[in-house]
Amino acid sequence: MAHEEHHHGHECCSHNHEHHCHCHEHGHSHEHHHHEGGLRGKIILIACTIVLLAVAIVIERNCNLATWQLLLVYLVPYLLIGYDTLKEAAEGLAHGEAFNEHFLMAIATIGALCIGFLPGAETEFPEAVFVMLFFQIGELFEGYAEGKSRESIAHLMNIRPDSANVERNGVVEVVEPEHVAVGEIIVVKPGEKVPLDGVVVEGASSLNTVALTGESVPREIAVEDEVISGCVNLTGVIRVRTTKSFGESTVSKIIELVENAGERKSKSETFISKFARIYTPVVVFAALALAFVPPILSGNFSAEFATWLYRALTFLIVSCPCALVISVPLSFFGGIGGASRNGILIKGANYMETLANIGTVVFDKTGTLTHGQFAVEAVHPEACDERHLLHLAAHVEHFSTHPIAAALRNAFPDEATDGCSVTDVEEIAGHGIQAKVGADIVCVGNGKMMERIGAKWHDCPQVGTIIHVAINGEYAGHIVINDKIKDDSSAAISALANMGVEKTVMLTGDSKEVGEHVAKKLAINEFYTELLPADKVHHVERLLAEKTKNTFLAFVGDGINDAPVLARADLGIAMGGLGSDAAIEAADVVLMDDKPSKIATAIQIARRTIRIARQNVWFAIGVKLLVLILAATGFATLWMAVFADVGVTVLAVLNAMRTLRNS
């Protein structure tokens, strides 16, 4: 699959963009392998550290080494496991962001290494390595939970046109789309992508716009109609006068939108980082005060300093938030695991907090709230019975690849075996199909088709795509075809309202009539129709500006056209069963079974996970404060502090494991 994409990326890019496209795909493929390799590397690192630590303890017990020699023995596992943390702490200092969890770990463990050199103090080298080891295990949980990168947009290259057929001096030349000027005439044959935006000057056809609008009904076009790049021409040859250069065309804009939206998206900070920003400076300054203030106040600084420095370093070691560092990521990891068993893939711990505070949910229509597949909804015969009308329509559409033809064939499955002969099939672009079924001439198509043959037709009040049928020039009735609303869409909207979601919005590329019909049926608060991907991004940006403080906006979609909006929203939710690869890549949460009701389940799981993580935070802080007070007053021994910390960690981890349950 990766090789196909890679090859396609090369093919589809122009000479100017070839290198850029190649780098993008190559880079993202490396990023994925790098992520997996990073986790594997960390597991190996932790295992090696445990072995080396065990060796160091054996050496300490059995060899009578000087303190500095012992330090060298313990520095091997310490630097092996702590290198990344020390590097992050140093980088934080260099960028003026000292107070993060890496800095706290660094200062506490370096303090533990130094204690042994104070007069009359015991060495605490194993604790320094243990603390760093705990921290890396917590980081491992977090790293694993983050999942693979969602940045890749290689799939979007499928809508980038390969070439353009330009008429120059009466000859059709095949050139790269970048080399076509505004106002030139291009020829688009059936099966080709429209390379640039323009206006039809000759011919009629139908366009597959699913990659851009997400709508599965092909759009009929004729002379003077506008066409947009990225659509696939299905039936007739058309000549188009270009109105935009390739760089300004719709297809380029979509690719650009996805590339840029990720950078503009606000990232919810991880819970532990927020906590560390407040906790770390408090602990560091308290330890400094503990080391210097009592000796100064005692009036005999030199005699008292060693005692209070020991207490300050003990205080720092006690303050290492091991319980938090492990239990908080584990709570999120458990929540992600519980969600995945419900068919909900959450791509990282940082999306949990966003998910728990969703205030606005914006839906795409086709494939999200509806099935995205056409089915016959009603048959209204006038000159024959329902079965016969369907039978004729299915026969005439037998050779068509149009989704509407497939819906008619599905509604009359006996069509292939009933022995009727179908001859003289003629497709009239933009109108419909005429064929001879047995002895009758049957026309199936739109109102224009009926007018063309002089049949007295009438419209239908029912919302949907209306297919008219005439037999030997006489109007025989019509068939209503619709994209059916999913069974649980209504339950999904009401569940969100019950959970306190303030607003539900539907955005669709479909007509106003169809959009209004779906929105009213599902009781959606707001809806906007006839939108292109750029319009969807515009509406989402407006809704982002309007949302209540401390709430987030989620966008739910399934098509390639939804990728830019999924990346721009606070939280992108993609339908994974039928959704496009590009949408799944761009999203933060993927619903694997295409049920919109799972959004409410995901919010419920996220809220429960956050609640458990907070319980762990307050429990750990409470016990920690108690031990810190004992350490500051000299009552807590280091091992008592370590035992208290490990006990708290075990209880916090057991509590975190509750998130693995499905509810």
FIPA-197445 format. One record per residue (C-alpha): x, y, z; residue in one letter. Coordinates in steps of 0.02 Angstrom, whole numbers, padded with zeros to 5 digits, always signed. Example, Ala and Ser with C-alpha at 12.3 -4.5 7.8 and 13.67 -1.06 7.14 Angstrom:
2
+00615-00225+00390a+00684-00053+00357s
This chain:
663
+00000+00000+00000m+00138+00120+00049a+00230+00081-00113h+00075+00114-00216e+00047+00280-00130e+00229+00324-00152h+00224+00284-00336h+00061+00377-00358h+00130+00527-00268g+00272+00533-00394h+00155+00515-00541e+00030+00644-00485c+00149+00784-00441c+00203+00907-00572s+00385+00933-00613h+00390+01081-00494n+00303+00990-00354h+00374+00816-00381e+00514+00836-00256h+00397+00916-00128h+00267+00778-00144c+00400+00643-00135h+00475+00720+00022c+00305+00733+00107h+00264+00550+00083e+00440+00492+00121h+00445+00600+00277g+00280+00538+00345h+00321+00357+00312s+00484+00383+00409h+00386+00472+00547e+00275+00319+00571h+00423+00199+00577h+00517+00319+00690h+00370+00320+00813h+00360+00130+00819e+00550+00118+00830g+00550+00247+00971g+00432+00142+01078l+00531-00017+01045r+00692+00076+01086g+00619+00140+01250k+00566-00036+01304i+00742-00101+01267i+00816+00048+01362l+00706+00012+01516i+00752-00174+01512a+00939-00135+01498c+00927-00010+01641t+00842-00138+01755i+00981-00264+01718v+01120-00135+01746l+01037-00072+01906l+01030-00251+01973a+01215-00272+01929v+01256-00106+02017a+01163-00161+02176i+01257-00328+02176v+01424-00236+02156i+01379-00116+02299e+01334-00262+02415r+01486-00369+02375n+01626-00245+02339c+01695-00121+02463n+01702+00030+02345l+01731+00214+02385a+01581+00330+02365t+01649+00407+02204w+01681+00233+02131q+01505+00179+02178l+01438+00337+02094l+01526+00287+01932l+01445+00114+01940v+01269+00188+01963y+01298+00327+01834l+01296+00196+01695v+01110+00145+01718p+01066+00323+01774y+01133+00407+01617l+01066+00269+01506l+00886+00292+01567i+00898+00476+01611g+00985+00548+01458y+00822+00601+01371d+00750+00677+01531t+00911+00773+01570l+00918+00834+01389k+00735+00893+01396e+00769+00980+01562a+00922+01069+01489a+00824+01121+01333e+00683+01185+01444g+00809+01290+01541l+00885+01355+01378a+00712+01408+01317h+00662+01487+01482g+00536+01348+01521e+00625+01272+01670a+00475+01215+01770f+00420+01056+01686n+00416+00876+01747e+00585+00840+01664h+00669+00976+01767f+00592+00910+01929l+00652+00734+01889m+00827+00797+01844a+00851+00904+02001i+00780+00771+02119a+00885+00629+02049t+01045+00733+02040i+01008+00782+02222g+00993+00597+02268a+01162+00564+02184l+01242+00707+02282c+01173+00663+02455i+01302+00525+02479g+01444+00651+02476f+01378+00751+02625l+01466+00716+02793p+01380+00575+02887g+01251+00545+02750a+01211+00378+02670e+01219+00354+02481t+01051+00358+02389e+01114+00305+02217f+00985+00165+02186p+00841+00286+02223e+00906+00407+02091a+00901+00271+01958v+00733+00204+02021f+00651+00376+02011v+00715+00402+01833m+00660+00226+01785l+00484+00257+01852f+00476+00417+01753f+00528+00332+01590q+00397+00195+01616i+00266+00332+01634g+00332+00414+01475e+00322+00246+01387l+00136+00231+01430f+00108+00406+01366e+00208+00377+01207g+00115+00216+01169y-00053+00299+01199a-00013+00441+01079e-00023+00318+00934g+00045+00348+00760k+00058+00519+00682s-00096+00583+00591r-00005+00713+00488e+00009+00615+00325s-00089+00686+00178i-00021+00566+00048a-00197+00500+00015h-00253+00673-00040l-00137+00659-00188m-00269+00547-00268n-00370+00702-00313i-00222+00794-00389r-00241+00782-00580p-00096+00704-00676d-00106+00808-00834s-00214+00925-00939a-00262+00911-01124n-00246+01089-01192v-00303+01147-01363e-00165+01255-01440r-00169+01306-01624n-00297+01171-01664g-00192+01033-01585v-00224+00949-01417v-00065+00947-01312e-00043+00847-01150v+00040+00963-01023v+00061+00976-00834e-00085+01072-00754p+00035+01208-00691e+00075+01255-00871h-00105+01296-00920v-00146+01482-00924a-00313+01560-00873v-00429+01571-01024g-00357+01421-01118e-00471+01281-01180i-00445+01108-01104i-00525+00945-01160v-00584+00823-01025v-00626+00646-01082k-00732+00518-00986p-00636+00441-00841g-00515+00589-00826e-00500+00710-00680k-00544+00891-00714v-00371+00973-00696p-00421+01156-00671l-00575+01258-00624d-00669+01327-00774g-00831+01346-00875v-00897+01217-01000v-00897+01288-01178v-00948+01129-01269e-01022+00959-01224g-01124+00887-01081a-01079+00757-00951s-01098+00706-00771s-00959+00731-00643l-00915+00624-00494n-00886+00755-00358t-00873+00633-00211v-00689+00670-00178a-00727+00855-00157l-00904+00872-00089t-00927+00699-00015g-01093+00688-00109e-01120+00526-00203s-01245+00594-00332v-01149+00637-00491p-01177+00817-00547r-01249+00844-00721e-01160+00982-00819i-01189+01065-00986a-01127+01220-01082v-01099+01375-00969e-01094+01269-00810d-00945+01290-00694e-00833+01140-00660v-00707+01123-00520i-00540+01031-00520s-00527+00862-00435g-00695+00799-00501c-00696+00646-00616v-00784+00661-00784n-00900+00511-00802l-00989+00512-00970t-00965+00638-01112g-00815+00734-01182v-00817+00916-01125i-00717+01070-01177r-00684+01189-01034v-00618+01368-01032r-00507+01385-00878t-00550+01523-00753t-00409+01494-00627k-00227+01443-00633s-00181+01274-00557f-00113+01355-00399g-00280+01444-00371e-00388+01293-00417s-00499+01202-00293t-00392+01044-00290v-00234+01141-00242s-00330+01239-00110k-00390+01078-00025i-00214+01006-00015i-00150+01173+00052e-00292+01181+00181l-00245+01013+00257v-00059+01054+00258e-00090+01217+00351n-00238+01173+00464a-00135+01061+00578g-00016+01205+00618e-00160+01323+00663r-00247+01198+00775k-00239+01228+00962s-00173+01075+01053k-00244+01030+01223s-00097+01018+01342e-00072+00852+01429t-00138+00849+01605f+00029+00806+01685i+00120+00951+01597s-00008+01077+01662k+00010+01006+01837f+00202+01006+01830a+00205+01190+01780r+00127+01237+01947i+00195+01096+02056y+00378+01102+02004t+00419+01285+02048p+00329+01267+02215v+00431+01112+02260v+00598+01182+02197v+00580+01348+02290f+00519+01258+02448a+00673+01145+02442a+00789+01294+02418l+00707+01383+02565a+00724+01225+02669l+00910+01211+02628a+00956+01392+02666f+00828+01478+02780v+00841+01368+02940p+01035+01368+02941p+01036+01558+02919i+00907+01581+03059l+01004+01462+03175s+01152+01582+03178g+01275+01439+03145n+01261+01416+02956f+01412+01303+02926s+01366+01179+03063a+01181+01166+03017e+01192+01176+02826f+01233+00990+02795a+01082+00932+02898t+00960+01050+02810w+01033+01016+02637l+01004+00830+02669y+00823+00869+02720r+00800+00981+02567a+00863+00845+02450l+00756+00715+02540t+00611+00836+02518f+00649+00846+02331l+00657+00656+02313i+00494+00637+02409v+00415+00769+02297s+00448+00670+02137c+00271+00638+02075p+00298+00454+02027c+00117+00411+02067a+00060+00549+01950l+00190+00516+01816v+00131+00336+01801i-00053+00340+01851s-00107+00491+01749v-00041+00426+01581p-00103+00252+01631l-00278+00323+01665s-00278+00397+01490f-00204+00240+01416f-00339+00137+01503g-00474+00255+01439g-00404+00239+01262i-00403+00048+01281g-00582+00046+01346g-00637+00159+01203a-00553+00047+01073s-00650-00103+01137r-00806+00000+01098n-00744+00028+00919g-00683+00205+00958i-00501+00242+00915l-00435+00394+01012i-00266+00443+00941k-00189+00519+01097g-00210+00558+01281a-00216+00745+01246n-00379+00722+01147y-00466+00648+01300m-00480+00816+01388e-00545+00897+01228t-00672+00757+01206l-00733+00774+01386a-00773+00959+01359n-00859+00959+01189i-00986+01100+01175g-01020+01100+00986t-01031+00951+00869v-01026+00987+00682v-01078+00845+00565f-01049+00813+00382d-01207+00736+00308k-01165+00604+00178t-01086+00447+00251g-01095+00520+00427t-01279+00548+00469l-01335+00458+00309t-01271+00296+00232h-01190+00382+00083g-01268+00249-00030q-01423+00271-00133f-01578+00166-00114a-01753+00170-00187v-01864+00256-00060e-02030+00262-00153a-02107+00204-00319v-02249+00309-00391h-02320+00218-00545p-02452+00296-00661e-02470+00182-00812a-02418+00013-00738c-02389-00070-00569d-02240-00033-00453e-02148-00195-00493r-02160-00169-00681h-02099+00013-00667l-01947-00042-00564l-01919-00190-00682h-01909-00075-00835l-01799+00055-00750a-01677-00079-00687a-01666-00156-00863h-01630+00010-00948v-01496+00054-00818e-01417-00120-00830h-01254-00062-00911f-01235+00104-00820s-01103+00129-00685t-01198+00275-00609h-01239+00254-00420p-01423+00288-00459i-01422+00145-00586a-01348+00031-00451a-01488+00083-00331a-01620+00038-00462l-01538-00131-00497r-01528-00168-00310n-01713-00129-00290a-01755-00257-00427f-01633-00401-00401p-01727-00520-00520d-01682-00407-00667e-01535-00515-00724a-01635-00678-00727t-01807-00633-00797d-01757-00661-00979g-01806-00490-01051c-01699-00431-01197s-01625-00255-01187v-01563-00180-01351t-01523-00011-01432d-01459+00064-01268v-01420+00249-01291e-01354+00363-01152e-01401+00545-01177i-01279+00650-01073a-01364+00759-00944g-01535+00680-00979h-01539+00492-00950g-01544+00326-01045i-01657+00260-01183q-01667+00074-01226a-01779-00057-01305k-01846-00179-01174v-01932-00320-01266g-02043-00229-01391a-02057-00065-01291d-01948+00090-01304i-01915+00144-01123v-01838+00309-01071c-01769+00331-00894v-01700+00499-00837g-01736+00674-00775n-01867+00803-00824g-01762+00859-00974k-01770+00680-01041m-01961+00679-01027m-01973+00847-01117e-01856+00785-01253r-01974+00641-01297i-02133+00744-01267g-02198+00643-01118a-02318+00737-01000k-02222+00722-00837w-02242+00806-00667h-02129+00832-00517d-02140+00741-00350c-02164+00830-00182p-02053+00701-00096q-01872+00755-00063v-01740+00655-00157g-01676+00616-00332t-01827+00588-00445i-01806+00465-00589i-01944+00477-00721h-01994+00331-00833v-02085+00339-01002a-02144+00189-01107i-02161+00220-01295n-02167+00409-01264g-02304+00395-01131e-02265+00446-00950y-02268+00289-00839a-02221+00361-00667g-02068+00400-00564h-01954+00325-00433i-01885+00422-00282v-01704+00381-00238i-01625+00445-00078n-01472+00430+00030d-01551+00345+00182k-01527+00418+00357i-01433+00298+00472k-01541+00208+00599d-01449+00279+00750d-01422+00459+00688s-01575+00521+00781s-01521+00433+00942a-01347+00510+00921a-01413+00688+00913i-01530+00667+01063s-01391+00580+01166a-01276+00729+01135l-01412+00851+01191a-01440+00748+01350n-01252+00754+01388m-01253+00943+01387g-01182+00974+01212v-01242+01151+01176e-01256+01148+00987k-01267+01023+00843t-01232+01086+00665v-01241+00998+00495m-01133+01051+00347l-01163+00973+00177t-01119+00993-00007g-01295+00933-00047d-01442+01042-00103s-01539+01152+00020k-01695+01045+00000e-01607+00881+00046v-01506+00962+00187g-01660+01041+00265e-01755+00876+00257h-01616+00782+00352v-01586+00922+00480a-01773+00935+00524k-01793+00747+00537k-01646+00733+00658l-01684+00894+00758a-01513+00971+00720i-01494+01151+00784n-01414+01228+00627e-01378+01171+00449f-01285+01243+00298y-01298+01171+00122t-01213+01175-00050e-01039+01193+00028l-00866+01158-00042l-00723+01104+00075p-00663+01285+00091a-00840+01339+00142d-00844+01203+00275k-00679+01267+00347v-00751+01445+00346h-00907+01390+00442h-00803+01289+00567v-00688+01439+00598e-00842+01549+00630r-00914+01419+00750l-00744+01405+00838l-00750+01593+00867a-00929+01584+00934e-00910+01435+01054k-00924+01454+01243t-00763+01475+01343k-00682+01312+01404n-00782+01208+01279t-00720+01129+01118f-00786+01100+00943l-00789+00927+00864a-00813+00896+00678f-00877+00727+00619v-00848+00675+00437g-00797+00533+00323d-00739+00596+00153g-00576+00661+00079i-00665+00828+00068n-00683+00826+00258d-00495+00810+00292a-00463+01000+00301p-00607+01028+00423v-00560+00876+00529l-00386+00950+00547a-00450+01126+00585r-00579+01082+00720a-00526+01066+00903d-00565+00881+00882l-00586+00787+00718g-00694+00630+00723i-00692+00518+00568a-00806+00375+00518m-00682+00233+00498g-00784+00089+00423g-00826+00174+00259l-00727+00335+00280g-00585+00386+00165s-00404+00356+00218d-00370+00544+00212a-00511+00580+00336a-00450+00442+00453i-00272+00511+00445e-00327+00690+00480a-00445+00645+00624a-00404+00634+00810d-00541+00507+00847v-00600+00369+00728v-00769+00279+00747l-00732+00108+00674m-00912+00053+00644d-00986+00212+00568d-01116+00236+00705k-01137+00421+00752p-01210+00367+00921s-01032+00315+00969k-00988+00501+00986i-01090+00509+01148a-01004+00348+01207t-00833+00425+01170a-00877+00582+01271i-00939+00474+01415q-00777+00371+01417i-00671+00531+01409a-00765+00611+01554r-00745+00455+01660r-00559+00444+01618t-00529+00626+01664i-00625+00599+01828r-00515+00449+01875i-00356+00543+01826a-00409+00688+01939r-00446+00570+02084q-00268+00503+02066n-00196+00680+02062v-00284+00736+02222w-00250+00572+02313f-00064+00577+02267a-00048+00762+02311i-00134+00734+02480g-00018+00591+02532v+00131+00683+02457k+00097+00840+02560l+00087+00738+02720l+00255+00652+02686v+00334+00818+02631l+00287+00896+02798i+00364+00746+02888l+00521+00759+02778a+00538+00947+02808a+00528+00922+02997t+00653+00778+02992g+00531+00640+03041f+00527+00551+02873a+00669+00435+02826t+00706+00419+02641l+00646+00239+02635w+00483+00286+02723m+00460+00419+02590a+00500+00296+02450v+00380+00168+02526f+00242+00299+02540a+00273+00349+02361d+00270+00170+02296v+00112+00134+02399g+00026+00286+02327v+00084+00235+02153t+00014+00059+02170v-00156+00124+02232l-00160+00257+02096a-00118+00127+01963v-00255+00011+02027l-00378+00156+02018n-00315+00199+01843a-00349+00019+01788m-00536+00053+01812r-00530+00156+01652t-00501-00005+01555l-00679-00056+01591r-00797-00024+01446n-00922+00096+01524s
